[in-house]
Amino acid sequence: MNHQEPRFRRRTLSACALAALLLAAPAAALAQAWPSKPIKILVGFPPGGVADIMARTIAPLMSETLGQPVVVESRAGANGNVAADAVAKSPADGYTLALTSTGIESVNPFLFGKSAFDPDKDLAPVAATGRILLFLTTRPGLPANDVDAFVRHAKANPGKLSFGSAGSGSTPHLVGELFKQSAGIYAVHVPYRGAAPALQDLLASQIDFFFDPGISFANVRAGKLKMLAVASAQRSPLFPDVPTLAERGYKNMDYDTWFGLFAPAATPPEVRLRLNAAVNKALANEAVRNRFRDVGGEATPMTPEAFKAVARKEAAVFSQLIKDRNIQAD
């Protein structure tokens, strides 16, 4: 009987290997034939916004690399959840993607509570597209020309200042709350449906400041608004004289708005890697990088794993902030 064991094991191993090959065959065949039809990107934010600009900038170059049209559609709503939900329920074949922010993982589960999908289980990161720096920008009549003077003014007028954002739970809102916490000031939050209405009210002096996601540059250069600092790890090359909040001594203020592509979780790894390579190739294009800079952003080619790590880092901070400040969806 002992003489039969090795032969039995060999047969068992051969059967297991054959089964593994048969299971892997459909995925390998899909990856080899993929893509064979147009790819659709559902953008989780309104047309004309940063996410939409990113998608429409990289789509033509992705199409060149992959040999199929890449179509961009708007599916705005619920801080990116509408697009993400549609993709989570799509076939896991790499033909339907969501371009949204890391907020679908780091903010929305804590802001909206239970939803129709679980971003951690139902979606897989494909590629980062870019990050948008956030600039502390104030109305021109505010008697402060640097961030320290601004904080002193806010402390001298507790509760009298207001700040706008693109909506409750948006990164500009959460960074505003973190700044209040770090600086020890109090200001009233005014949520808007998008950053553009917040900018209009800032220009009209209806609010006092906001963390601008790259839409106020022309007004800053024209002297219609003041830019006091940037909430990022490094200064922006567009405004090299504007200091970071960390430089001025405000701790834990290194946060940007990150965007990227997500696919259904069961999408074959080979397909996701091909998509990642196509996105990263597009992001290396100088015209793409310049277009992102125009809207205050930076192209950020990286692996899916590195992009996932960004969301996890944010979630560790934002989940507690949402709880502590009792922040709720609009």
N, C-alpha and C positions, 0 to 999 in steps of 0.2 A: 504493500500500500504506500509505503514511503517513496518507492520508486515511481509511483504514478503521480505524486504531488507536483513535481516540477512541471510535468507535461500539462497537468490540470491548470496550474497557475499561468503557464504560457498561453493556454487557450483562453483563460479568463481575461488576461491582460489584452490579448488580441481582440477579443470581443468588446472590451471597454474602449480600446483605442478606436475601433471601427465605429462604435456608437458616438464617440466624441467627434469623429470626422463627419459623420452624417449630420450631427447637430450643428456643426460649424459651417457645413456646406452652404445652407441658405444664406447665412449672414455674409459669407465670403463672396457668394455669387451676387448678392445685392450690392456689396461694396464695389465689386469689379464693374458691374453694369451701371452703377450710379455715377452721375445723375443722367436720367433718360427723359426728363421732362422739366418744365420750369420750376424754380424754387421760389417760395413765397415768404416774405418777411413781414410779419404783423408788428407794426410800431405801436407801443403802448401809450404814446403821448400824442398831443394834437399836431396836425400838420403845421409845418413852419417852425416847430420847436427844435431844440438841439437833437433829440433822438431821431426825429424825422430827417434832419439835415445829415446826420451820420449815416443813416440807412441809405439815403439816396446818393450820398457821395461814394460809398463803397460798393453799392450794387453793380454798377457797370463793370468795375474791375473784377469783382467776383464772377460775373458772367463770362468775362474773357477767360479767366482761369478754368472755370468749370465747364465751359462749352454749352451752357444753357441759360436762358433768360432768368434774371433775378428780379422779381416783381415786388414792389413795396406797397403795402396797404396800411391805412390808419385803423387802429382798433383801440382808441383812447378810452380811458376810464379807470376809476378806482386805483389810481397811482400805479398803473401798469398791470393790474390784475386781470382786466378784460382780455387783453392780448395773451397774457400768460395762461389763462384758463383755456382759451381757444386752442392754444398750442398743446397744452397738457392733454387735451382730449382728441388731438389729431393722430393719424397713423404715425407710428414711430419709424418713418422711412427717410427722414432728412429733408423732406420737401416743404415742410411748414415750420418756420422758426419765429420766435418772438424777439424783437429788439426792445429791451426795457432796461430799467435800472436795477442795481443790486437790491434796491428797496423791496422787491418782491420776496426776497428772503430775509433781509435784515430789518425791515420795518413792517411790512403789511401783515404778517402773521400776528404781530403784537398790537397792531393798530385796528385791524378789522375783525380779529378773532377768527373763529372757524370759517373756512371758505370751502368752495366746491372742489378745490384741489390743494394738494400739499406740495409746495414748491421744492421741498427737500427730497421728496420721494417721486414726484411726478415729472420733474424737469431736470435736465442735465445741462450744465454750462457748456457752451461751444467755444466762445471766444469773447474777450473784452474788445470793445470798439474804441472806447476812450473815456477820459475823465474830464469833467468840467470844474474849473476852479471857482470858488465862491468868494466874492469881494464884498467887504463891508463898505456899503455906499450910503451916503446920507443926503438929505435935502440941502441945498446951498445955504439956506438961512440959518441952519443950525450953528450955534456959536462954538464950533470945534473944528480945528484943522488937522488934528492927528488923533489917533485912537486913545491915547491917554487923556487928552482934553475931553474927548467924547465921553469916556467913562466918568470923569469928574463931573461933567455936566449931568449925566444920567443919575449919578448918586445924589446930586444936589436937587434933582427934580424927580423923586421916586414915583413911579407910576404914571408920569405925565408923558413919557415917550411911547411911541407905538412903532412896531415894525411889521412889514408885510412879508408874505411868502407865496409860493405857488400853490399852497394848500396845506391843510393840517397833515402832518406826517411826511411832507416833502423834505428832502435833504436841506434846502435853505431854511425851512422852519426848524428842524432839529438842530442844525448848526447854530441858529439864532438862540435857541434855548440853552445849548451848551455854552455859548458865549456869555449869556446872562449869568449862568452858573459860575463860570470861570472868573468873570469880572466882578461878580457880586452886585449886579444891578437888577432893577426890575423894569420891564417894559411890556406893554400890552401887545399880544400877537393879533394880527389881522389877516386871516386867510383869504386868498383870492383863488379864482379858477384859472390858474396859470400865472407865469411870471410877468407877462406883458401888462395885465391890468395893475399889478402891484407897482410896476415901473411908472405907469401913467399917474397913479396917485402919489408916488414919491415926487415926481416932477411938479405935481400940483400942490405939494406940501400938505397932502392929506394924511400922510404917514411920515415918520421921521427917518427911518432907515430900513434897509433890507440887505440880505446876503444875496448879491446879484449873481445869477448863473450865466454871466457873459452877455447880457443884452443891453447894458447901459453905456458901453464904451464910447459911442459917439457923443452922448450927453456929457460924459465925464470930460472928454477932450474939449468939448465946447464950453466947459465951465458951468454947465447947468446942474451938475451934481458933484459931490465930493467923494473920492475913493480913499478910504483911510487905511485899509489893511486887506490882506488876503488870508483866508483860512486854509492854507495848504502848507506842505512841508517846505516848499521853496517859493521864491518870488516868481511872478509871472514875467516872461520875456517881453510881454506887451507893455507891462508897467513895472520896469525894473526898480523904480524909486519907491514903490509901494511896499512897505514891510510886511512880513508874515506876522500873524498874531503871536506865534511862538517867540519871534524875535523880541516882541514888546513885553514878554513875560507872562503871557496868558497860556496856561497849561492845557494839554489835551485838546488842542484846537487844530489838529491836522486831519481835515475831512474834505473830501471832494465828492461830487456826484459822479458815480461810475455807471457806465452803460455797457451793455453787451448782448450777445445772442444766446438764446436758450432753445433747446430742442426737447421733444418728449423723452422721458428718462430711458425708455427701451430702445432708442435709436442706436444702431450698431456703432461700436467704438470707431471702426474704420471710417464710417461715414462722417462722424463728428470730427475726426482728425483731418479729413480732407477739407471739411468746412473751415476748421481752425486755420489750416495752412492757407486757404484762399483768402480769409479775412486778414491774416497777418501780412500776406503779400500785398494786399490793397493798402494796409496801414503804413507800409514802408514807402509808398508812393509819395513823392514830395508835394504834389498838388493836393493830395488828400490831407497830408499833415498841415499844410498851409490853411486849407479850408477849416480844419478843426481849430487852428489857432485863431482864426477870424472870429470865432464864437467863444473864445476864452477857454478852449479845450486843448487836450493833448491826446494824440493817437497812442494807444497802449497795447501793442502786440504782446500777448502772453499765452501761456498754456491754459487749458480749461481748469486745471487744478489750482493755478495761481489766481485765476479769476474767482474761483470758489472761495479761496482763502480771504479775499477782500470782503466778501459778503459776511463771512463768519466773524471777521474782526469787527465789522460794523454792528452786527447783531449783538455782540457782547456788550456794546455801549448803548445802542439805541433802544434795545428791549428794556433795559433798566430805566433809561430816561423817560420813555413813554409811560412806564408804570409810575415812576416818581412824580411826574408832572401831570398825570392823568390826561394824557393827550388822546383825543378821540378823532375818528374820521369825520370829515365834513358831512 
